[in-house]
Amino acid sequence: MIKQIRSKRLFSFLLAIGLCVCVLLGCRFFSKTNMFEGTAAKDAADAFRKKLGGPVKALSLEIEHDSATLKAQDPQNPQNVDEYKYVKGLVMGPTPVKLNLLENNLDKTLFNLDDINLAATPTVARTAIERVKIDGGKVKKMTIERGLSLATDMTKSGAVHWNIDIEGTRESASAVADTKGNILGLDLSQTARAAKFSTYSADTLRDAAPQIKEAFGGHVKLLELIVYDKYLWFKAKSPRNGEITQYKYDINGVTTSALSNMSDPTPIEVRTGQFKIEDLYFDFDEVNLTLAPDLAKKALERLNFPDGKVSLFEISRKPRKFMGKDLVTVWDVSCQQGRKSASVYYDLAGNEVEVNR
């Protein structure tokens, strides 16, 4: 009888402990976790390191609202990559990963997870939302991985970037940050603002000038600048290495890419020896971009194109006379009406230089 009582008490005690453990685990598992807040992302990285037994060589880290997915090199078999999933403090995996052609050169595509400032995750999320300015914007996903490189062959061996996808109530956008969490650029191409954006607007051009100067550290040496309806395209001396580089300014700010700079951007006048490269450079500070709308109106009137439109504005240094050596920096305002096309040249002060019909 006493043994039965003791057995029942032991059973009740063990049952109570089991229930407590289940409740605690249940609370942990079903509790709300936002990976974009607090130390959640950093905690996930710590859990991954513990699971792998040390520093992590990552192929990618994808962070969603309630989970994180890591693709990392197998420390025991370096030629392999495995996937691990972190949910509510628990790490599941490994699961084998099949590498594609962009990823299979692991010496170039892997990066050190320790180099990523995951403690900055809440700041990155908040800043990205503030910068894209879309209604109801919330971070949907963050992906940390290397970008494409075209230097030798097309592989994921470029710089490590933080890509932030943001969903709003009616539209979406994204942002890119460096490994420290500093926002480098935005992609607003899917927003209503992008549809209305025009670089023929004086207000847009007024905003463009300081942004371009800031991207270059305050001083820009240009070879050529073309104003299209949706973006500015320009050749400039790179502030990084001094080489001629092609850039683009649009609703996403100033960008460049290896793809746009694969061909030699040296002007034909320099290649043929007609001019030295130094002769063709001009200072961005000399250019008043907000003149564009007024020059468009003047050019259309001068060409008698009442129903015409401007195709583009081009700013560059050209000879005053054909095959001459005396150079002047001019606006070339190209216009079109029906099948007719012509252009008017203006100096930087807006004075007419030449009409080209």
N, C-alpha and C positions, 0 to 999 in steps of 0.2 A: 504494500500500500504506500509506504514511504517512498519507495523507488519510483512508483507511478507519479506521485506528487512532484518529486524532484525532476522527473523526466518532463512533466508538463511545464514546470517552471522554466527549465532549460530551453524547451521548445518555444515557450512564449518569449523568453529573453532573446533567443536567436531570431525569432520572427520579428520582434520589435526592432532589433538592430538591422535586419534585412530591409524592413520597411523604411527605416530612416535613411539607409544607404540609397534605396531606390528613389526616395523623395528627393534627396540631395542631388543624385545624378539626374533625375527627371527635371528638377528645377534648373540645373545647369544646362541640360540639353535643350529644354524648351524656353529658356529665358531669351529675351530679345537681345541680339548682339548686332551692332552696326560696325562693320569693319572699317568704316571711314571716320570713326570717332575715337577719341581717347588713345589708348595704347594698343588697341586691338590688332592692328597690322604688325606692329613691332612684336607683340606677343606671338603672333602666328610665325614670324621669322625665327623667333627663339625656339619655338616648338619644332620647326623644321630642322634647325641646327641640331637639336637634341636627338631627333629621330635619325639623322644621318651621321651623327657622331662627331660633328665638327663643322668647320667652315663649309659653306655651300657654294658650289659652282653651278650657277643657274642658267638655264636656257630662256626661261620666262617665269614671271610671277604675275598671276592674274587675281585681282582682288575684286570680289563682288560684295553685295550688301551684307551677307551673312556667312561668307566662306572665302577661302583663299586657295588657289591651286598653283602648285609649284612644279615645274619641270626642271629636273636637276641631274647632273652627272652622278652615276653610281660610283661611290668612292672605291668600291672593290673591283669594279670593271669599268674603267674610265671611258671605254668606247661606247658605253650604253647610257641612255637617259631614261629616267623613270619619273612617273607623275605621282604627286602626293597631294592629298586634299585635307585642309584644316577646317573643321567645323566645331564650334562651341568648345574649343580647347583641346579637341581630339584630332590626331593626325592619322589619316587612313592611307594605305599604300605600303609598298610601291606597286605601281602598275606600269608595265613596259610601254615605252613610247616609240612609235615608228617615225624616224626623222625624214623630212623631205629634202630636196636638192638644195634648198636655201639654208638648211640647218646642219647638214651632215659634216661640215668642217668644224668640229667642236673646238679646236684650238683658237678659232677666230670668233665663234658665235657665243661661247659661254662668257659669263661675267660673274664677278664676286658679289654675292648677295650683301656682304658687309659694306659694300660701297654705296648702297642705296640708303638714303636717310628716311627710313620708314616711320620714324618718329614724327616726321613732317606731314604724314598722310592727312590728318584733319585740316591742316593749313592749306595743303594742296587742293583738297576738295572744296574748301570754302572759297579760296581765291579763284579757282576755275569757274565756279558758279557765278561769282561776282563779275568776272571778266566777260563771260559769254552773254550775260544779261538776257536770258530767255525766260518767259513766264513759267513758273512752277518748276524751274530747273533743279534737278537732283542728279547726283553722280550715280550712274548705272554700273560702270565698271572701270577699273584701272588696270592697265597692262604695262608691265615693265619688261623690256626686251631690247635687243639691238635692232637698229634700223638697217635698211638695205644699203649696201656699198657697191658702187660701180667703178671703184678705183682699178681693180684688176678683173674681177668676175662678179656677177650679180649674186651676192650672198648676204645673209644677215650678219654682217661683220662691221656695220657702221657703229656710230655712237649709241650708247645706252640711253634710252629715253623713257619717260613716263607718259603714257597716253591715257587721257582721261575722257571717257565718253559720258556726255550729259544729256539726259532726256528731260524735255519739258512737257507741258500739257498739250502743245500743238506742234512743236518742232524740236529738233535735236541739234547738238553742236559738240565740239570736242576741243581739248586743249593738249598741249605738249609741254612737259617739264623736264628739266635735267635731273641728274641723280640726286642732287641736293634738294629738289622740290621747287626750284625756281621756274615759274611759267615762262616758256620761250615763245609760244605762239598759239594761235587759235585757228580753228576751222569753223567758220560761220556760213559756209556755202549752202547749207540746207535751211537757212533761216529766211524770214520775210525781209529782214534788213538787207540781205544779199541781193534779193530781187530788185530792191529799190536803189541799191548802191550805184552811183555813177561817178566816175572820176572826171567827168565834164563839168561837174558842179563846183562852183567857187568854194563852197563850204568844205567839200571833201578835199579839194586841193589845199585849202588852208590847213586842214588837219594833217595832210600827208607830209608836208615839209618838215615839221618838227619831229615826226616819227622816223622819217628817213635819216635825218641828222643824228638823232639819238642812237639809231642802230649802228651808225658809223663812228660813234664817239665824238660827234660834233662837227666833223669836217668831211665833206664828200668831194672827191675829184671825179668828174664825169667825162665820159667820152661821147655819150649819146643818151637821150631820154625821149621816150615815145609815150604819149598819153593816148590810150585807147578808152573806150567807153567804160569798161569795167575794171581796168587796171593800168598801172604805170609799168613800163618795162625800161630798164636802163642798164648801161654798161658803166662800171665804175672801178676805180682802183680799190682792191680789197684791203680793208684795214688790218687784215690778219697777215697777209703775205705780200701785199703790194702788187699782185697780179691783176690783170684785167679780168673781171668777173661779171656775169650777167645776173641781174636781180629783178625781182618783181614786187610791186606794192599793190595790194588790193585790200578788201575788207578784213583780211587776216593779218595785215601788217606787211613788213618787209621779209621776204623769203628768197632763198636761192636753192639750187639743187645740183647734184653732180650730173644729172641727166641733161640739164640745160647748158652745162658747161663742158660737154664732151668735145665739141668742135672748137677750133681756134677762133677766139673772138677778136683777134687783131684786125683793125680796119684795113681795107684793101689799099688805102693811100699810104699806109706805113709799110705794108708788104712790098709794094712796088717802089718804095724809096722816095715817093713824092714829098712826104712829110715825115718828121720824127714824131714818135708817140707823144712827146711832151708838148708838141705844137697843137695837138688836138684836144688836150685836156682843158676843161673849164670848171670853175668853182660853182657848186650848187647854190652857194649864197648869192651868186649873181642873178639867179633865175627867180622871177616872181611867178609862181605857178598860177596864182589867182587871175593872171591876165588872160588865161585861156578863153573864158566865155566872151570877153570883149573882143579878142582877136577873131574868134569865130564869127561874131556878128559883122565885124569890119570886112573880113575876107569874103563872106557870102554877098555882102553889098557890093564890094569891089568887083567881084566876078559876075555880078548880075545873076545870082542864083537864088531867086526869091523862094523857091520851093526846095532848095538844096539842103544839104547837111554836111557837117564836118566828118571826115573819115578818121582822121587822126591828127595829132600835133607832134611834130618832131623837133627837138632842140639839139643842135650840134654846131660844130665849127666848120665853116665852108669858105672857099675862096671868094673874095668880092667879085672877081671876074673869072671867066672860064679859064682853067689851067693856070690861074694866077697863084702867087705865093702869099699874098696878103689875106689873112684869115679874119673872119668875123663870126661871132656866135649869134645864131639866128633861130627864130621860130619858123618852121615850115608848116603852114596850115593847109592841109590837103582837104579839098571839098569835092562834093559830087552832087550832081543833079541829073537824074535819069541816066543816060549814057555818057553825059559830059563829065569830065573830071579836070581839075586844075588846082593850082596852089598859089598861095601868096606868102612871101617871106617878110618877116618883121625882125627888127633888131630887138635887143632885150628891153628897150624902153617902149616898144610897141610902135615904132615908126616903120612905115613900109620901105622895104629894100628892093623887092623885085616881084613881078607877077610872072608866073610860069603856066601858060595855057597849053 
